[in-house]
């Protein structure tokens, strides 16, 4: 493992220590700096971030709950691996829920919500052009969350959150190739256009296809 990414280095601010540390470790896993099956190097991380082992272990517990790491007896925390079979089961379910959210949002979203999603889509394109992957992913997630909120269905959101947590890392890694990243950006622009035109059937279809394409990209990477 390389611990040389300067974007993630430096002492952490104490007031937000736990949250920031968890975020940095999550990003290290999502960006491949910590790889599946690798032991989380607590000592190196304490030196890198200038903290004790206690907040490191608190962050690890959060990441274990999110499915990013696995806690093993006598070995500590290791980065969790996800099988293609597991992802192939989860992604279609997430796609169905997000597609339904899109269909509902097309009729229930306020004009302000639609305008906000359109603005986020412009920011998404800018993040892609800047090749700012962390910013892109954050905006991407915000868009999907906003569409879910606009559906006005708490039960749908609740069930989606359970499944979405399990594919969080995979959604990030699905856009690691330049071709898929560009395609995903274009897909998001189509999603925003369908929402703006309040075409529920088209919006639902585009969201389902968007998730299906992510799974296809992950399957291709597993075969390489």
C-alpha positions, -999 to 999 in steps of 0.1 A, spaced: 0 0 0 11 35 -8 5 62 18 19 90 -4 -13 108 -16 -7 144 -5 -45 152 -7 -51 129 22 -21 139 44 -17 163 72 -30 167 108 -67 165 113 -89 192 129 -99 180 163 -136 192 164 -144 171 134 -118 144 140 -140 113 138 -160 124 108 -130 136 88 -109 106 96 -136 82 86 -140 102 54 -103 100 46 -101 63 52 -132 57 31 -117 76 3 -85 56 5 -105 24 1 -127 38 -27 -97 51 -47 -78 19 -43 -51 31 -20 -62 4 4 -71 -27 -15 -95 -56 -8 -80 -81 16 -53 -57 28 -50 -52 65 -57 -17 77 -23 -4 89 -33 13 121 3 23 131 11 39 97 -23 58 98 -16 72 132 17 86 120 2 99 88 -27 117 103 -11 127 137 -37 109 158 -38 81 184 -51 47 177 -84 54 194 -99 76 167 -85 53 140 -103 24 156 -135 44 159 -134 52 122 -127 16 114 -159 6 133 -179 30 112 -164 16 80 -171 -19 92 -208 -10 96 -208 5 61 -193 -27 47 -159 -12 37 -139 -32 61 -142 -66 79 -132 -71 115 -114 -105 118 -104 -122 151 -66 -120 158 -60 -101 126 -78 -68 130 -95 -49 102 -91 -58 66 -105 -41 35 -137 -60 25 -140 -76 -9 -172 -78 -28 -179 -106 -52 -194 -100 -86 -223 -123 -76 -232 -101 -47 -231 -69 -68 -252 -87 -95 -278 -93 -69 -278 -59 -54 -275 -35 -84 -308 -46 -101 -326 -40 -68 -311 -5 -64 -320 2 -100 -356 -7 -95 -359 15 -65 -341 45 -81 -362 40 -113 -394 42 -93 -380 72 -74 -375 89 -108 -410 81 -120 -424 96 -88 -401 126 -87 -411 136 -122 -446 145 -109 -438 154 -73 -406 174 -74 -409 211 -70 -395 235 -96 -369 245 -71 -358 209 -66 -356 204 -104 -335 235 -108 -312 224 -80 -306 190 -97 -300 208 -130 -274 230 -113 -257 200 -97 -256 183 -131 -237 213 -145 -213 210 -115 -210 173 -122 -198 180 -158 -173 206 -144 -159 180 -120 -156 156 -148 -138 181 -170 -114 189 -141 -109 151 -135 -118 157 -99 -131 122 -90 -139 128 -53 -159 160 -61 -176 142 -90 -187 113 -68 -200 136 -40 -221 156 -66 -232 123 -82 -244 110 -49 -261 143 -41 -281 141 -73 -293 106 -67 -302 116 -31 -321 146 -43 -342 125 -68 -350 101 -40 -361 130 -18 -382 145 -45 -401 112 -48 -418 120 -15 -417 84 -4 -400 78 30 -406 40 27 -388 39 -6 -359 60 7 -356 37 38 -354 5 17 -331 21 -8 -307 33 20 -302 -3 32 -292 -15 -2 -273 16 -13 -249 13 16 -238 -21 3 -230 -8 -32 -215 26 -22 -179 17 -29 -188 -2 -61 -207 28 -75 -175 49 -71 -153 22 -87 -177 17 -116 -165 50 -131 -128 44 -129 -122 39 -166 -122 71 -187 -148 57 -211 -173 48 -184 -167 81 -166 -177 101 -197 -206 78 -204 -219 83 -168 -217 120 -171 -237 120 -203 -262 97 -188 -267 122 -159 -273 150 -183 -301 129 -199 -315 122 -164 -316 159 -156 -333 167 -189 -360 140 -184 -367 154 -149 -369 190 -162 -394 178 -188 -412 158 -161 -412 127 -183 -415 101 -155 -414 70 -177 -383 81 -195 -366 93 -163 -373 59 -146 -359 41 -176 -327 62 -177 -321 57 -140 -324 19 -143 -301 19 -174 -276 41 -155 -274 15 -127 -273 -14 -152 -244 2 -170 -225 6 -137 -229 -32 -130 -218 -40 -166 -186 -19 -160 -179 -36 -128 -184 -70 -144 -160 -61 -171 -134 -50 -146 -137 -83 -127 -130 -102 -160 -98 -82 -167 
